[in-house]
Amino acid sequence: MSATPHSLTGAVDPARDPAAGLFRLDAPLRRIETDGVRRRLPSGPAATLGARVADFFADHAEGPALLVGALPFDPSHDDALFQPAQVCAPASAPVPTVIGLGGRAIEVPPAADYADAVARCIERLDADTAPGAEALRKVVLARSLRVDAPVAIDPRALAARLGADRSVTTYVTPVPATTGGAAGWLVGATPELLVSRRGRAIVSHPLAGSARRLADPDADRRAAEALMESVKDHDEHRHVVDAIVEALAPLCDELDAPPRPSLHATATMWHLGTRITGTLKEPAVSAAALAGLLHPTPAVCGTPRTRALEMIRALEPVDRGFYAGAVGWADDRGDGDWYVSIRCAHVQGRTMRLFAGAGIVSGSQPALEVDETAAKFRALLDALGIDEARAA
């Protein structure tokens, strides 16, 4: 991509009606750009996604054989998918120059409150007496920043700026507005593949266990080596891999998950990652059904899922909405790609809500989890030209 001066604000109308149907996904597996909405998928919870998608394509033969959009974090909440009016040829967007917005990033809640929530979570993990598989083993706690810009933010320009890091998948998709007024958008740059399906071949590439990238090459290398040797991070990662393998194994003739994770790097973070591959027994199992089955994984929720969800609802003061959900596409053949919607922001007019989370296990340290989430905010803050966040 060429570096072309292009403001993050005002270049297009970012307050356009979400019915206009802009969807953009720039991923290694497939690049998609759509415009307009032909029909909306009847919304529902994650557990019914596969059936709803199959029914949609059975009932609607006309128009693009494609559904695009996003799933919310909470699997019981309604998703936001639609059939586009047209699929466009993906264009190479210019990378906007970083222009300071003149806005502020405010911690909501303050980082100190997040540290307290992490400490309470650790206490409950350590005190849990539930037997065996019912024991609470991991909870992912998130915090948020609010950015108030002087003018409306262009979601496409923000995604283009995030896409300067070619190790991530960038996305823009309309989502329901949290309040009245301007349209709502989910904009982000995720390194994590929830699930991909082509025919009977499936891939999932979960990430869990993270460390901040450092400017000094020697220090950065040591940070990566320390992550690879971290018992706590390997424990956190194993919970995710085990849950995905357990969910996929009954559906597959073959399933391969390496016994040890590898390093996955973005511009700002090191991650532990495991590439899981498999072959489905039945070609009728669609990518949408797999996404509904796997989401939310322990990488963004915890384990066991139901108990982790309860802890998140009790300890997080800000509803996640579509953060830590999934964004992607599904077609009438059952193929599709679904990415975990992390490193993202809910954009609405002049206001953005940024989110970042960290996996909490026994042995976690609140101060380190605050540092990890601060590092995960950096990609978006850098794209916005904001140096640091501050307490309200």
C-alpha positions in Angstrom: 0.0 0.0 0.0 1.2 3.5 -0.7 1.2 6.1 2.0 -1.2 8.7 0.7 -2.3 11.7 2.8 -5.8 10.9 3.8 -7.6 12.1 6.9 -9.2 9.8 9.4 -12.2 12.1 9.5 -14.5 13.6 7.0 -13.4 11.9 3.7 -16.6 10.0 3.4 -19.9 10.2 5.3 -19.2 8.0 8.3 -22.7 8.7 9.6 -24.3 7.0 6.6 -27.2 4.7 7.4 -26.0 1.1 8.1 -28.6 0.0 5.6 -26.1 1.2 2.9 -24.4 -2.0 3.7 -20.7 -1.2 3.6 -18.8 -4.3 4.6 -15.0 -4.7 4.1 -12.8 -7.7 5.1 -9.1 -7.7 4.2 -7.8 -11.1 5.1 -5.1 -13.5 3.9 -7.8 -16.1 3.0 -10.1 -13.8 1.1 -10.8 -10.1 0.5 -14.4 -9.0 0.4 -16.0 -5.6 -0.1 -19.8 -5.2 -0.5 -22.2 -2.3 -0.7 -26.0 -2.1 -0.2 -28.3 -4.5 1.7 -30.6 -6.8 -0.3 -31.9 -8.8 2.7 -31.1 -9.2 6.4 -30.7 -12.5 8.0 -33.3 -12.9 10.7 -31.3 -12.3 13.9 -30.8 -14.8 16.7 -28.3 -16.4 19.1 -25.1 -18.1 18.0 -26.5 -21.6 18.6 -29.0 -21.2 15.8 -26.7 -19.4 13.3 -26.0 -22.5 11.1 -29.7 -23.3 10.8 -30.7 -19.7 10.1 -28.1 -19.4 7.4 -29.1 -22.7 5.7 -32.8 -21.6 5.8 -31.9 -18.2 4.3 -30.1 -19.7 1.3 -32.9 -22.3 0.8 -35.5 -19.6 0.7 -33.6 -16.9 -1.3 -32.0 -18.1 -4.6 -31.7 -14.6 -6.1 -28.9 -12.1 -5.3 -25.4 -12.7 -4.2 -25.0 -16.1 -2.5 -23.3 -14.5 0.4 -24.0 -13.3 3.9 -21.7 -11.0 5.8 -21.6 -9.3 9.2 -20.9 -9.8 12.8 -21.7 -11.9 15.9 -21.9 -10.2 19.3 -19.7 -11.4 22.2 -22.7 -12.8 24.2 -23.9 -15.9 22.4 -27.4 -15.3 23.6 -27.7 -11.9 21.9 -28.8 -11.1 18.4 -26.3 -11.1 15.5 -26.1 -8.6 12.6 -25.7 -10.3 9.2 -27.1 -9.4 5.8 -27.0 -10.3 2.1 -25.3 -7.5 0.2 -26.9 -5.9 -2.8 -23.6 -6.2 -4.6 -20.1 -7.6 -4.1 -17.5 -5.1 -5.3 -13.9 -5.7 -6.5 -11.7 -5.0 -3.4 -9.7 -1.9 -3.9 -6.3 -1.3 -2.3 -7.1 1.5 0.0 -4.4 4.2 0.6 -2.9 4.2 4.1 -4.0 7.4 5.8 -1.3 9.5 7.4 -1.6 9.7 11.2 -3.4 12.9 11.9 -4.0 13.7 15.6 -7.7 13.9 16.2 -7.4 16.4 19.0 -9.6 14.0 21.0 -8.8 12.1 24.2 -8.8 8.5 25.1 -10.5 8.1 28.5 -10.3 5.0 30.6 -13.8 3.8 31.3 -13.6 2.4 33.9 -10.2 3.6 35.2 -7.3 1.1 35.0 -7.2 0.9 38.8 -10.8 -0.4 38.8 -9.9 -3.0 36.2 -7.0 -4.2 38.3 -9.4 -4.6 41.3 -11.7 -6.6 39.1 -8.8 -8.9 38.1 -7.8 -9.3 41.7 -11.4 -10.3 42.6 -11.5 -12.7 39.7 -8.2 -14.4 40.8 -9.6 -14.8 44.3 -12.7 -16.6 42.9 -10.5 -18.8 40.7 -8.4 -19.8 43.7 -11.3 -20.4 46.0 -13.4 -22.3 43.5 -14.3 -25.8 44.8 -16.4 -27.1 41.9 -15.4 -30.6 40.8 -13.5 -31.5 37.7 -14.7 -30.0 34.4 -17.1 -27.7 36.3 -14.2 -25.9 38.0 -13.7 -22.3 36.9 -10.2 -22.3 35.3 -10.0 -19.2 33.2 -11.9 -15.9 32.7 -11.1 -13.2 30.1 -11.7 -9.8 31.5 -11.9 -6.7 29.3 -11.7 -3.0 29.8 -12.5 -0.1 27.5 -11.4 3.4 26.4 -13.7 6.1 25.1 -12.5 8.5 22.5 -14.3 11.7 21.8 -13.1 13.2 18.5 -13.9 16.8 17.4 -15.4 15.5 14.1 -16.9 12.3 12.9 -14.5 9.4 12.3 -14.3 7.7 8.9 -14.4 3.9 9.6 -12.9 3.0 6.2 -9.9 5.3 6.7 -9.4 3.9 10.2 -9.4 0.4 8.8 -7.0 1.3 6.1 -4.6 2.8 8.7 -4.9 -0.4 10.8 -4.1 -2.4 7.7 -0.6 -1.0 7.5 0.2 -4.0 9.7 -0.1 -6.8 7.2 -0.1 -9.5 9.9 -3.7 -8.8 10.8 -7.1 -9.0 9.2 -8.9 -5.7 9.0 -12.7 -5.3 8.9 -15.5 -2.7 8.7 -19.1 -3.8 9.3 -22.3 -2.0 10.3 -23.6 -2.9 13.7 -26.6 -1.6 15.7 -26.0 1.9 17.2 -25.7 2.0 21.0 -27.6 5.2 21.2 -29.7 7.2 18.7 -28.2 9.3 16.0 -25.2 8.3 13.9 -24.8 4.9 12.4 -22.8 2.3 14.3 -19.7 0.5 12.9 -17.3 -2.2 14.1 -13.8 -1.5 12.9 -10.8 -3.5 13.8 -7.6 -5.4 13.0 -7.7 -9.0 14.3 -4.9 -11.5 14.3 -7.1 -14.4 15.2 -9.0 -16.9 13.0 -12.0 -18.5 14.7 -12.8 -20.9 11.9 -12.5 -21.3 8.1 -14.2 -23.9 6.0 -13.6 -24.9 2.3 -15.5 -28.0 1.5 -14.7 -30.5 4.2 -11.4 -28.8 5.1 -11.5 -26.7 8.3 -8.9 -24.5 10.1 -9.0 -22.7 13.4 -6.0 -20.6 14.7 -6.6 -19.5 18.3 -4.3 -17.1 20.1 -3.9 -16.9 23.8 -1.0 -15.8 25.9 0.5 -12.5 24.9 3.4 -10.1 25.4 4.1 -6.5 24.3 6.5 -6.0 21.4 9.5 -3.8 22.3 11.4 -1.3 20.2 14.8 -2.6 21.0 15.4 -5.8 18.9 17.3 -7.7 21.7 14.6 -6.8 24.3 11.9 -7.8 21.8 13.5 -11.2 21.2 13.8 -11.7 25.0 10.1 -10.9 25.4 9.2 -13.5 22.8 11.5 -16.1 24.4 10.0 -15.4 27.8 6.5 -15.8 26.4 7.4 -19.2 25.0 8.7 -20.3 28.4 5.8 -18.9 30.5 4.0 -21.6 32.3 1.1 -19.2 33.0 0.7 -18.3 29.3 1.0 -21.9 28.2 -1.7 -22.9 30.7 -4.0 -20.1 29.4 -3.4 -21.2 25.8 -4.0 -24.9 26.5 -7.5 -24.1 27.8 -8.4 -22.6 24.4 -6.9 -25.4 22.3 -8.5 -28.1 24.4 -12.0 -26.5 24.2 -11.8 -26.1 20.4 -10.5 -29.6 19.8 -13.2 -31.0 22.1 -15.9 -29.2 20.2 -14.6 -30.2 16.7 -13.5 -33.8 17.3 -17.0 -35.3 17.1 -17.5 -33.6 13.7 -14.1 -34.6 12.1 -12.6 -37.7 10.5 -9.2 -36.1 11.1 -8.2 -33.4 13.4 -4.6 -32.1 14.1 -3.5 -29.8 16.9 0.3 -29.5 17.5 1.2 -30.3 21.1 3.1 -27.0 21.5 2.1 -23.5 20.3 4.2 -21.3 18.1 4.9 -17.6 18.2 2.6 -15.3 16.2 3.7 -11.7 15.8 1.8 -8.5 15.0 3.3 -5.0 15.0 2.5 -4.4 18.6 2.1 -7.9 20.3 3.6 -11.4 20.5 1.0 -14.2 20.9 1.0 -17.9 21.4 -0.9 -19.6 18.6 -1.9 -23.1 17.5 -3.1 -23.8 14.0 -5.7 -26.6 14.2 -6.7 -28.3 11.0 -9.3 -30.9 10.3 -11.5 -32.8 7.8 -15.2 -32.8 8.4 -17.1 -36.1 8.4 -20.1 -34.5 6.8 -20.0 -31.8 4.2 -23.4 -30.5 5.4 -21.7 -28.9 8.5 -21.2 -25.3 7.4 -18.8 -22.6 8.4 -21.7 -20.7 10.0 -22.6 -23.7 12.1 -19.0 -24.1 13.2 -18.8 -20.5 14.2 -21.9 -20.8 16.2 -20.6 -23.9 17.9 -17.1 -22.5 18.8 -18.0 -18.9 19.7 -17.1 -17.6 22.2 -13.9 -19.6 22.8 -11.9 -19.5 26.0 -9.6 -17.0 24.2 -12.2 -14.3 24.7 -14.5 -15.7 27.3 -13.0 -18.4 29.6 -13.7 -21.9 30.7 -16.1 -23.4 31.4 -18.0 -21.1 29.1 -21.2 -20.7 31.2 -19.4 -19.9 34.4 -16.9 -17.6 32.7 -19.8 -15.7 31.1 -21.4 -15.2 34.5 -18.1 -13.8 35.9 -17.7 -11.4 33.0 -21.3 -10.1 33.4 -20.6 -9.6 37.2 -17.2 -7.9 36.9 -17.3 -5.9 33.6 -19.2 -2.6 33.9 -19.3 -1.9 30.2 -21.3 -4.2 27.8 -18.9 -5.6 25.2 -21.5 -5.5 22.3 -19.7 -6.9 19.3 -16.2 -6.7 20.7 -14.8 -10.3 21.2 -17.6 -11.6 18.9 -16.8 -12.6 15.3 -16.9 -11.0 11.9 -17.0 -12.8 8.6 -18.9 -14.3 5.8 -20.9 -17.4 4.8 -22.0 -18.6 1.3 -24.6 -21.0 0.0 -22.1 -23.9 -0.3 -21.4 -23.8 3.4 -18.0 -22.2 3.1 -16.9 -19.2 5.1 -14.3 -17.4 7.2 -15.0 -16.1 10.7 -12.5 -14.0 12.6 -12.5 -13.1 16.3 -13.4 -9.4 16.6 -10.6 -8.2 18.8 -8.4 -5.1 18.5 -11.5 -3.2 17.5 -13.6 -0.2 18.2 -17.3 0.6 18.1 -17.4 3.8 16.0 -20.5 6.0 16.1 -20.1 9.5 14.8 -17.5 11.4 16.8 -17.4 8.7 19.5 -15.4 5.5 19.7 -15.4 2.7 22.3 -12.2 0.7 22.2 -11.8 -2.7 24.0 -9.0 -4.9 25.1 -9.0 -8.0 27.3 -6.6 -10.4 29.1 -7.0 -14.0 30.1 -7.1 -14.4 33.9 -6.0 -17.7 35.5 -4.7 -18.7 38.9 -1.3 -17.0 39.1 -2.2 -14.0 37.1 -1.0 -10.6 38.4 -3.4 -7.6 38.2 -0.7 -5.1 37.3 0.6 -7.3 34.4 -3.0 -7.7 33.0 -3.4 -3.9 33.0 -0.1 -3.7 31.1 -1.2 -6.3 28.6 -4.5 -4.6 27.9 -2.7 -1.3 27.5 -0.4 -2.9 24.9 -3.4 -4.2 23.0 -4.9 -0.8 22.8 -1.8 0.5 21.0 -2.7 -0.5 17.5 -5.9 1.6 17.5 -4.4 4.5 19.5 -1.5 4.6 17.1 -3.9 4.6 14.1 -5.8 7.5 15.7 -2.6 9.5 16.5 -3.4 9.4 20.3 -0.3 9.0 22.5 -1.9 7.7 25.7 -5.1 7.1 27.6 -5.9 8.7 30.8 -8.3 8.2 33.7 -11.6 10.1 33.6 
